[in-house]
Amino acid sequence: MIAADWIALLPLMVLSGAVAIQLLVVSFWRRHGLVAWLTVIAFGATLASIPFALPVLPRAVTPLFWFDRYGAFFYTLFAAAGLVTTLLSYRYLQRRRGDLEEYYILLATATIGAMAMASAAHFASFLLGLELLSISLYVLVGYPEEHHAPLEAALKYLLLSGVASTTMLFGMALIYLDTGTLEFAKLATVLRGGDAASLYLVVGNTFLLAGIAFKLSLVPFHMWTPDVYEGAPAPVSGYLATVSKGAVFALALRYVVDTGALQSASLYFVVSAFAVLSMVVGNLLALLQQNVKRILAYSSIAHMGYLLIALLVVSSAAPTIGVETALVYLAAYFAMTLGAFAVVTVLSRAEAGRDADSMADYEGLFWRRPLLAASFAVMLLSLAGIPLTLGFIAKFYLFSAGVEGARWVLLWALIVGSGIGLFYYLRIIFAMTRQHDESVGEIAPHGSLADRSAIVALTLVLLAFGIYPMPLIEFARTAMASFGAATAAARVATDVLGGGL
């Protein structure tokens, strides 16, 4: 490896080195605050290292990974989400029993897995990153261990996610049986060779698609999502809704662009059905909920359906606008969803043994915590796509991409789903304006400076980019600058490095 290869690996090396330091510190000093702030420094250093890696990108360091600005875009999202989750987790965990230091180590290792998936150019690296992310999340969902609900949620997620991973692995095996390769770049030559797809290839891609649909909690593979989000600690629910889904979508988008997998009419129809069902069913089921975390869970299902519009446009005659739309929408989704779960985290009380997930917990919030309520309202209105928020810009991009790709059925589903979603988002805001019922109990004490800083930062991001989105749009365009050429360049680099599977 030459110096440029090490520089390309810098963000991953910084975070991996931080995990090693965390393990050494925990081996000698069990200090919750120390490990928490080491994690904050680790994520901050990872974010700071990304600009140093950009000049040497794109680059294939090994046949397993393709490092480019597209991956760096997701590195930024994942590290920022990890930083916000760490800030939110400190006060949330402080009054709970048990060993808490491993929580932050698992948070860092999960982020490493997500970053590996964003740069994966091979099924082996995809599976490696996916399992590193998933195994860390199984344990994170189980915190705090003294309560029943997190353990039940962790068990459900472990069993069902294991089945999904096995399904994907079987699909990869069938694809390898038919093509003789596990590299995305070499798969492209087979899938685009003009020959009719064999049964093994079609079935393999179908199994792979089913596993990805589960990880993205698309209908009808969505049933685990509300139960896991409700049972998991609020900061972990936010992390699961953003980083986990963002990593899987980053990999799916790269796979579709590099291999042209959705050129198959049958697979394209299946993904379109997933999109429509997720947009409509996710929003309809959210209407029936009284639990705020379950509402946000069904909302995330609907938003993944929205995001599939960009994926489907990528496979049509407008691939550039599809990728750009996906990146802008994911950035908005991360900020909106993390912000919503941040408010739930701040309002949760350790002594109550549960999160602030009941609608009653938010009654009168505008009168008791006006700034916190205003921030939550901004998050919800942005999720609904109201103008002057980043959520509006993201949905406008989606609508434009759908028009560009002439995806009229998907656009109607987007319009109907957004209309339904506006109702249940406004229902939460209306609850915050009602007079508080004193019998419900006292509200949680004010959050720490770290909590408040995270919420204020996310609120400003949604408002600032909602009013002037050009910096984010330029960031997305820069990220996709070398993305279209990735397949050919990665193929050449792989051949030089000696190939392999």
C-alpha positions as CSV (number, residue, x, y, z in Angstrom):
1,M,0.0,0.0,0.0
2,I,1.2,3.5,-0.8
3,A,0.7,6.7,1.1
4,A,-2.4,7.7,-0.8
5,D,-4.0,4.4,0.2
6,W,-3.5,5.1,3.9
7,I,-4.9,8.6,3.5
8,A,-8.0,7.2,1.8
9,L,-8.4,4.9,4.8
10,L,-7.9,7.7,7.3
11,P,-11.5,8.1,8.5
12,L,-11.9,4.4,9.1
13,M,-8.5,4.2,10.8
14,V,-9.2,7.1,13.1
15,L,-12.5,5.6,14.3
16,S,-11.0,2.1,14.6
17,G,-8.0,3.4,16.5
18,A,-10.4,5.2,18.8
19,V,-12.2,1.9,19.5
20,A,-8.8,0.4,20.5
21,I,-8.2,3.3,22.9
22,Q,-11.7,2.9,24.4
23,L,-11.1,-0.8,25.0
24,L,-7.8,-0.1,26.8
25,V,-9.3,2.6,28.9
26,V,-12.3,0.5,29.9
27,S,-9.9,-2.4,30.8
28,F,-8.3,-0.2,33.5
29,W,-10.7,2.6,34.4
30,R,-14.5,2.2,34.3
31,R,-15.5,5.8,34.1
32,H,-18.8,6.5,32.3
33,G,-18.0,10.2,31.7
34,L,-14.5,9.5,30.5
35,V,-15.5,6.9,27.9
36,A,-18.4,9.1,26.7
37,W,-16.2,12.1,26.1
38,L,-13.6,9.9,24.4
39,T,-16.3,8.8,22.0
40,V,-17.3,12.4,21.4
41,I,-13.6,13.1,20.5
42,A,-13.5,10.0,18.3
43,F,-16.4,11.1,16.2
44,G,-15.1,14.6,16.1
45,A,-11.7,13.4,14.9
46,T,-13.4,11.2,12.3
47,L,-15.3,14.2,10.9
48,A,-12.1,16.3,10.9
49,S,-10.2,13.5,9.0
50,I,-12.6,13.3,6.1
51,P,-11.4,16.5,4.3
52,F,-7.8,15.1,4.4
53,A,-8.9,12.0,2.5
54,L,-10.9,13.8,-0.2
55,P,-7.9,14.8,-2.4
56,V,-6.8,11.2,-3.0
57,L,-10.4,10.0,-3.9
58,P,-11.6,8.0,-5.8
59,R,-9.4,5.1,-5.0
60,A,-9.6,1.3,-4.8
61,V,-7.4,0.3,-1.9
62,T,-8.3,-3.4,-2.2
63,P,-10.8,-5.3,-4.4
64,L,-13.2,-5.1,-1.4
65,F,-13.6,-1.4,-1.1
66,W,-14.1,1.6,-3.4
67,F,-13.3,4.8,-1.6
68,D,-14.9,7.9,-3.3
69,R,-16.6,11.1,-2.4
70,Y,-19.9,9.3,-2.3
71,G,-18.7,7.2,0.5
72,A,-17.2,10.3,2.2
73,F,-20.6,11.9,2.1
74,F,-22.0,9.0,4.1
75,Y,-19.0,9.0,6.4
76,T,-20.0,12.5,7.3
77,L,-23.6,11.6,8.0
78,F,-22.7,8.5,10.0
79,A,-20.0,10.2,12.2
80,A,-22.3,13.2,12.8
81,A,-25.2,10.9,13.8
82,G,-22.8,9.0,16.1
83,L,-21.7,12.2,17.7
84,V,-25.3,13.4,18.3
85,T,-26.3,10.0,19.7
86,T,-23.3,10.0,22.1
87,L,-24.2,13.5,23.3
88,L,-27.8,12.4,23.9
89,S,-26.9,9.1,25.5
90,Y,-24.7,10.5,28.4
91,R,-27.5,12.0,30.5
92,Y,-29.9,9.3,29.4
93,L,-27.7,6.5,30.8
94,Q,-26.2,8.3,33.7
95,R,-28.8,7.3,36.3
96,R,-29.1,3.7,35.1
97,R,-27.5,0.7,36.7
98,G,-25.0,-1.7,35.2
99,D,-21.8,-1.2,33.1
100,L,-22.4,1.6,30.7
101,E,-18.9,2.0,29.1
102,E,-19.4,-0.8,26.5
103,Y,-22.4,1.1,25.1
104,Y,-20.1,3.7,23.6
105,I,-17.7,1.2,22.2
106,L,-20.6,-0.6,20.5
107,L,-21.8,2.7,19.1
108,A,-18.4,3.3,17.5
109,T,-18.1,-0.2,16.1
110,A,-21.6,0.0,14.6
111,T,-20.5,3.3,12.9
112,I,-17.4,1.5,11.5
113,G,-19.6,-1.1,10.0
114,A,-21.9,1.5,8.5
115,M,-18.9,3.3,7.0
116,A,-17.6,0.0,5.6
117,M,-20.9,-0.6,3.9
118,A,-20.9,2.8,2.3
119,S,-17.6,2.0,0.5
120,A,-18.3,-1.7,-0.1
121,A,-17.6,-2.8,-3.7
122,H,-17.8,-6.5,-3.0
123,F,-20.3,-8.8,-1.4
124,A,-17.7,-9.9,1.2
125,S,-17.1,-6.3,2.4
126,F,-20.9,-5.7,2.3
127,L,-21.5,-8.7,4.6
128,L,-18.6,-7.8,6.9
129,G,-19.9,-4.2,7.4
130,L,-23.5,-5.4,7.7
131,E,-22.7,-7.9,10.5
132,L,-20.4,-5.5,12.3
133,L,-23.3,-2.9,12.3
134,S,-26.0,-5.4,13.1
135,I,-24.3,-7.3,16.0
136,S,-23.4,-4.0,17.7
137,L,-27.0,-2.9,17.3
138,Y,-28.4,-6.1,18.9
139,V,-26.6,-5.2,22.1
140,L,-27.3,-1.5,21.9
141,V,-31.1,-2.1,21.6
142,G,-30.9,-4.2,24.8
143,Y,-29.7,-1.2,27.0
144,P,-30.6,-0.7,29.8
145,E,-30.5,-4.3,30.8
146,E,-32.6,-4.0,34.0
147,H,-35.8,-3.4,32.0
148,H,-37.8,-6.0,30.2
149,A,-38.8,-4.0,27.1
150,P,-35.3,-3.4,25.7
151,L,-34.4,-7.0,26.1
152,E,-37.5,-8.1,24.3
153,A,-36.8,-5.7,21.5
154,A,-33.2,-6.9,21.2
155,L,-34.3,-10.5,21.0
156,K,-36.9,-9.7,18.3
157,Y,-34.3,-7.7,16.3
158,L,-31.7,-10.4,16.7
159,L,-33.9,-13.3,15.5
160,L,-35.6,-11.4,12.6
161,S,-32.4,-9.6,11.5
162,G,-30.5,-12.9,11.5
163,V,-33.1,-14.4,9.2
164,A,-32.8,-11.4,6.9
165,S,-29.0,-11.6,6.8
166,T,-29.2,-15.3,6.0
167,T,-31.6,-14.6,3.2
168,M,-29.2,-12.1,1.7
169,L,-26.3,-14.5,2.1
170,F,-28.2,-17.2,0.2
171,G,-28.9,-14.6,-2.5
172,M,-25.2,-13.8,-2.8
173,A,-24.4,-17.5,-3.1
174,L,-26.8,-17.9,-6.0
175,I,-25.4,-14.8,-7.7
176,Y,-21.9,-16.2,-7.3
177,L,-23.0,-19.6,-8.6
178,D,-24.3,-18.0,-11.8
179,T,-21.6,-15.3,-12.4
180,G,-18.5,-16.6,-10.7
181,T,-17.8,-13.2,-9.0
182,L,-18.7,-11.3,-6.0
183,E,-17.4,-7.9,-7.1
184,F,-19.9,-5.3,-8.1
185,A,-17.7,-4.1,-11.0
186,K,-17.4,-7.5,-12.5
187,L,-21.1,-8.3,-12.0
188,A,-21.8,-5.3,-14.1
189,T,-20.2,-6.9,-17.2
190,V,-22.4,-10.0,-16.6
191,L,-25.7,-8.2,-15.9
192,R,-25.2,-5.7,-18.7
193,G,-23.9,-8.2,-21.2
194,G,-27.1,-8.4,-23.1
195,D,-27.8,-12.1,-22.3
196,A,-31.0,-13.2,-20.7
197,A,-30.8,-13.4,-17.0
198,S,-30.6,-17.0,-15.7
199,L,-32.9,-18.4,-13.0
200,Y,-30.1,-18.4,-10.5
201,L,-29.4,-14.7,-11.0
202,V,-33.0,-13.7,-10.8
203,V,-33.7,-15.7,-7.7
204,G,-30.4,-14.5,-6.1
205,N,-31.2,-10.9,-6.7
206,T,-34.7,-11.5,-5.3
207,F,-33.4,-13.0,-2.1
208,L,-30.9,-10.1,-1.8
209,L,-33.7,-7.6,-2.4
210,A,-35.8,-9.2,0.3
211,G,-33.0,-8.9,2.9
212,I,-32.4,-5.3,2.0
213,A,-36.2,-4.6,2.2
214,F,-36.1,-6.0,5.8
215,K,-33.2,-3.9,6.8
216,L,-35.0,-0.8,5.4
217,S,-38.2,-1.9,7.1
218,L,-40.2,-1.7,3.8
219,V,-43.7,-3.1,3.7
220,P,-44.4,-6.1,4.0
221,F,-41.0,-6.7,5.8
222,H,-41.8,-3.9,8.4
223,M,-43.5,-5.6,11.3
224,W,-40.4,-5.6,13.5
225,T,-39.8,-1.9,13.3
226,P,-42.4,-0.4,15.7
227,D,-41.8,-3.0,18.4
228,V,-38.0,-2.6,18.3
229,Y,-38.2,1.2,18.2
230,E,-40.6,1.3,21.1
231,G,-38.5,-1.1,23.2
232,A,-35.1,0.3,22.5
233,P,-33.6,3.2,24.4
234,A,-34.6,6.5,22.7
235,P,-31.1,7.4,21.5
236,V,-30.6,4.0,20.0
237,S,-34.0,4.2,18.3
238,G,-32.8,7.4,16.6
239,Y,-29.5,5.8,15.6
240,L,-31.2,2.7,14.3
241,A,-33.6,4.7,12.2
242,T,-30.9,6.7,10.6
243,V,-27.4,5.1,10.5
244,S,-28.6,1.5,10.1
245,K,-31.0,2.4,7.3
246,G,-28.7,4.9,5.7
247,A,-25.9,2.4,5.5
248,V,-28.1,-0.2,3.8
249,F,-29.5,2.3,1.4
250,A,-26.0,3.6,0.5
251,L,-25.0,0.0,-0.4
252,A,-28.2,-0.6,-2.3
253,L,-27.7,2.6,-4.3
254,R,-24.1,1.7,-5.2
255,Y,-25.1,-1.8,-6.2
256,V,-27.9,-0.6,-8.4
257,V,-25.7,2.0,-10.1
258,D,-22.7,-0.3,-10.5
259,T,-24.6,-3.4,-11.7
260,G,-27.8,-2.0,-13.2
261,A,-29.7,-4.7,-11.3
262,L,-33.0,-2.9,-11.6
263,Q,-32.9,-3.1,-15.3
264,S,-34.8,-6.3,-14.8
265,A,-38.5,-5.5,-15.3
266,S,-39.6,-8.0,-12.6
267,L,-37.2,-6.6,-9.9
268,Y,-38.2,-3.1,-10.9
269,F,-41.9,-3.9,-10.4
270,V,-41.2,-5.5,-7.0
271,V,-39.3,-2.4,-5.8
272,S,-42.0,-0.1,-7.1
273,A,-44.6,-2.2,-5.1
274,F,-42.4,-1.9,-2.0
275,A,-42.3,1.9,-2.5
276,V,-46.0,2.4,-2.9
277,L,-47.0,0.0,-0.1
278,S,-44.5,1.6,2.3
279,M,-45.6,5.1,1.6
280,V,-49.3,4.3,2.0
281,V,-49.3,1.6,4.6
282,G,-46.6,3.2,6.8
283,N,-48.6,6.5,7.0
284,L,-52.0,4.7,7.5
285,L,-50.7,2.6,10.4
286,A,-49.1,5.7,12.0
287,L,-52.6,7.2,12.2
288,L,-53.7,4.4,14.6
289,Q,-50.9,5.0,17.1
290,Q,-50.9,6.8,20.4
291,N,-47.3,6.0,21.2
292,V,-44.9,8.7,19.9
293,K,-42.0,6.3,19.3
294,R,-44.3,4.0,17.3
295,I,-45.5,6.9,15.3
296,L,-41.9,7.8,14.4
297,A,-41.3,4.2,13.6
298,Y,-44.1,4.0,11.1
299,S,-43.0,7.4,9.8
300,S,-39.6,6.0,9.1
301,I,-41.2,3.2,7.1
302,A,-43.0,5.8,5.0
303,H,-39.9,7.8,4.5
304,M,-38.0,4.8,3.2
305,G,-40.8,4.3,0.7
306,Y,-40.3,7.9,-0.4
307,L,-36.6,7.3,-0.7
308,L,-37.2,4.4,-3.1
309,I,-38.4,6.9,-5.7
310,A,-34.9,8.1,-6.0
311,L,-33.6,4.6,-6.3
312,L,-36.0,3.8,-9.0
313,V,-35.2,7.0,-10.9
314,V,-31.5,6.0,-10.8
315,S,-32.3,2.9,-12.9
316,S,-34.3,5.0,-15.5
317,A,-33.2,7.7,-17.9
318,A,-32.3,10.2,-15.1
319,P,-29.6,8.5,-13.0
320,T,-27.8,11.7,-12.1
321,I,-30.8,13.5,-10.6
322,G,-31.8,10.2,-8.8
323,V,-28.5,10.0,-6.9
324,E,-28.5,13.7,-6.1
325,T,-32.0,13.4,-4.8
326,A,-31.2,10.4,-2.6
327,L,-28.2,12.2,-1.0
328,V,-30.2,15.3,-0.3
329,Y,-33.1,13.4,1.1
330,L,-31.0,11.2,3.3
331,A,-29.2,14.3,4.8
332,A,-32.6,15.8,5.6
333,Y,-34.0,12.5,7.0
334,F,-31.0,12.1,9.3
335,A,-31.4,15.6,10.8
336,M,-35.2,15.3,11.1
337,T,-35.3,11.8,12.7
338,L,-32.3,12.3,15.0
339,G,-33.9,15.6,16.2
340,A,-37.3,14.0,16.9
341,F,-35.7,11.2,18.9
342,A,-33.5,13.7,20.6
343,V,-36.6,15.4,22.0
344,V,-38.0,12.0,23.2
345,T,-34.6,11.4,24.9
346,V,-34.5,14.7,26.7
347,L,-38.1,14.2,28.0
348,S,-37.4,10.7,29.2
349,R,-36.8,10.1,32.9
350,A,-34.6,7.3,34.2
351,E,-36.5,6.9,37.4
352,A,-39.8,6.3,35.5
353,G,-38.3,3.2,33.9
354,R,-39.7,4.1,30.5
355,D,-39.2,6.7,27.7
356,A,-41.4,9.7,27.1
357,D,-43.3,7.9,24.4
358,S,-46.9,8.5,25.5
359,M,-48.9,11.3,23.9
360,A,-49.7,12.5,27.4
361,D,-46.0,13.2,28.0
362,Y,-46.2,16.0,25.4
363,E,-49.4,17.7,26.6
364,G,-48.7,21.3,27.4
365,L,-45.1,21.2,26.3
366,F,-45.4,24.6,24.6
367,W,-46.3,26.1,28.0
368,R,-43.7,24.3,30.1
369,R,-40.8,24.0,27.6
370,P,-41.4,26.5,24.8
371,L,-38.0,26.2,23.2
372,L,-38.0,22.4,23.3
373,A,-41.5,22.3,22.0
374,A,-40.7,24.7,19.2
375,S,-37.7,22.6,18.2
376,F,-39.9,19.4,18.2
377,A,-42.5,21.2,16.1
378,V,-39.8,22.1,13.5
379,M,-38.7,18.5,13.4
380,L,-42.3,17.3,12.8
381,L,-43.1,20.0,10.3
382,S,-39.9,19.1,8.4
383,L,-40.9,15.4,8.4
384,A,-44.2,16.5,7.0
385,G,-42.5,18.5,4.2
386,I,-43.7,22.0,5.2
387,P,-42.0,24.9,3.4
388,L,-39.0,26.7,5.0
389,T,-37.7,23.5,6.4
390,L,-35.2,21.0,4.9
391,G,-37.9,18.4,4.7
392,F,-39.7,20.5,2.1
393,I,-36.6,20.8,0.0
394,A,-36.0,17.0,0.2
395,K,-39.6,16.2,-0.9
396,F,-39.4,18.8,-3.6
397,Y,-36.3,17.1,-4.9
398,L,-38.2,13.7,-4.8
399,F,-41.1,15.1,-6.7
400,S,-38.8,16.7,-9.3
401,A,-37.0,13.4,-9.7
402,G,-40.3,11.5,-10.1
403,V,-41.4,13.9,-12.8
404,E,-38.1,13.7,-14.6
405,G,-38.3,9.9,-14.6
406,A,-42.1,9.9,-15.4
407,R,-42.9,7.8,-12.3
408,W,-46.5,8.9,-12.0
409,V,-47.9,6.1,-9.8
410,L,-45.0,6.7,-7.3
411,L,-45.7,10.5,-7.3
412,W,-49.4,9.9,-6.5
413,A,-48.4,7.6,-3.6
414,L,-46.0,10.3,-2.4
415,I,-48.7,13.0,-2.5
416,V,-51.3,10.7,-0.7
417,G,-48.7,9.5,1.9
418,S,-47.5,13.1,2.6
419,G,-51.1,14.2,3.1
420,I,-51.8,11.4,5.6
421,G,-48.5,12.0,7.3
422,L,-49.3,15.7,7.9
423,F,-52.3,14.7,10.1
424,Y,-50.4,12.6,12.6
425,Y,-47.5,15.1,12.8
426,L,-50.0,17.9,13.5
427,R,-51.7,15.7,16.1
428,I,-48.5,15.6,18.2
429,I,-48.0,19.4,17.8
430,F,-51.7,19.9,18.8
431,A,-51.0,17.8,21.9
432,M,-48.1,20.1,22.8
433,T,-50.4,23.1,22.8
434,R,-53.1,21.6,25.1
435,Q,-53.1,22.4,28.8
436,H,-51.1,19.8,30.7
437,D,-53.0,17.3,32.9
438,E,-51.2,17.5,36.3
439,S,-52.3,13.9,37.1
440,V,-49.9,12.6,34.4
441,G,-46.9,13.4,36.5
442,E,-44.0,15.9,36.4
443,I,-42.0,16.4,33.3
444,A,-38.4,15.3,33.1
445,P,-35.8,17.8,34.4
446,H,-34.1,20.0,31.8
447,G,-31.5,18.2,29.7
448,S,-27.8,18.7,29.9
449,L,-25.9,21.2,27.9
450,A,-24.9,18.4,25.5
451,D,-28.6,17.5,24.9
452,R,-29.6,21.1,24.3
453,S,-26.7,21.7,22.0
454,A,-27.5,18.7,19.9
455,I,-31.2,19.7,19.5
456,V,-30.4,23.4,18.8
457,A,-27.9,22.3,16.1
458,L,-30.3,20.0,14.4
459,T,-33.1,22.6,14.5
460,L,-30.8,25.2,12.9
461,V,-29.7,22.7,10.2
462,L,-33.3,22.1,9.3
463,L,-34.2,25.8,9.2
464,A,-31.0,27.1,7.6
465,F,-30.9,24.6,4.8
466,G,-34.6,24.9,4.4
467,I,-34.2,28.6,3.6
468,Y,-30.9,28.3,1.7
469,P,-30.2,24.7,0.6
470,M,-27.4,25.4,-1.9
471,P,-24.5,24.4,0.4
472,L,-26.1,21.0,1.0
473,I,-27.0,20.6,-2.7
474,E,-23.4,21.4,-3.7
475,F,-22.1,19.0,-1.2
476,A,-24.3,16.3,-2.7
477,R,-23.2,17.1,-6.2
478,T,-19.6,17.0,-5.2
479,A,-20.2,13.6,-3.5
480,M,-21.6,12.1,-6.8
481,A,-18.9,13.7,-9.0
482,S,-16.9,10.4,-9.4
483,F,-19.8,8.1,-8.6
484,G,-20.9,7.4,-12.2
485,A,-17.4,6.4,-13.2
486,A,-16.9,4.1,-10.3
487,T,-17.6,0.8,-12.1
488,A,-15.1,1.1,-14.9
489,A,-12.4,2.6,-12.6
490,A,-12.9,0.0,-9.9
491,R,-12.7,-2.8,-12.5
492,V,-9.4,-1.6,-13.8
493,A,-8.0,-1.1,-10.3
494,T,-9.2,-4.6,-9.3
495,D,-7.5,-6.2,-12.2
496,V,-4.2,-4.4,-11.3
497,L,-4.5,-5.5,-7.7
498,G,-4.9,-9.1,-8.7
499,G,-8.6,-9.6,-8.8
500,G,-10.0,-12.4,-6.6
501,L,-13.6,-13.3,-6.1
